[in-house]
Amino acid sequence: MNSITDDWATVLATYTDHLTAGGRSPRTIRLRSYWLIRFAKAHTQGPWGVEPADITAWASSLTCAAETRRSIRSTLMSFYRWSIDAGNISVNPARTLLPIKAPRAIPKPTPEPVLERALQESSTRDRLMVRLGAQAGLRREEIAWSEWTWIEGQWLRVMGKGGHERLVPLVPDLAAELRRERRLRERGEVSDGWRFAPDPTSPYIFPGRAGGHISEETVGAILKRVLVTHSGHTLRHRFGTRVLRGSHDIRATQELLGHASVLTTQRYTAVEDEDLMTAVAWAA
């Protein structure tokens, strides 16, 4: 079946409005909508005729990584909890889905030679994206959303996931490069890397062709292209690893990355071989 039934379409539209009103990010809304639409296509009896066994059978039929399974479970649990609050059902049919135990993630920071090549060979636009990821720890969506007003002298006030703010100090030459780009934009000039002339009145550092900002998917594709063998997210791993190694302060690293939990920060920070050797030396 290539489409969902009318009752599913109606309730999913209402649920999307609920997520939007609750301040969920566009990425979260798209992800939850994607999995719910896939679920709806497989369950034509409608959202209120689904039984726990239906959900379990569907979830177990999917071939995907543990992180993806966690996202699917979270989506279904959230949707049916909302359905109970809305008075549509009285019991959550997703309640029998067991929590997904994800394997311990290994940090994958961008190797320095890969980063250096990207910085040397990229256009001004692409280099700024790379630097905001590697030297300020921004997520790809935060790069896409970034505005000129976020820059406050040598600081970047990042509006992150869930509307949470964090302050990140900018290395001096990155701050200077951003200021140069803004001066060019204000004069109506275009730096290299743009296939169109950005609107000089746009509040966004990376404006889109048709207004608004560039999409996070476009940012991800650009970073993947310039890093060749690594994804843009490895830049955040590189940032977290370097910050922790230099500061030895996991809480400061957590704040700069914008994580709600230190446990998440630990997944972003690789331990260098030299540090392990130094640590073992203490046992000699």
ABEGO torsion letter per residue (X at the ends): XABBBAAAAAAAAAAAAAAAAAGBBAAAAAAAAAAAAAAAAABAAEAAABBAAAAAAAAAABBBBAAAAAAAAAAAAAAAAAAAAAGABABBAAAABBBBBBBBBBBBBBBAAAAAAAAAABBAAAAAAAAAAAAAGBBAAAAAABBAAABBEABBBBBBBGGBBBBBBBBAAAAAAAAAAAAAAAAGBBBBGBABBBBAABABABBBAAEEBBBAAAAAAAAAAAAGABBAAAAAAAAAAAAAAAAGBAAAAAAAAGBABAAAAAAABBBBAAAAAAAAAAAX
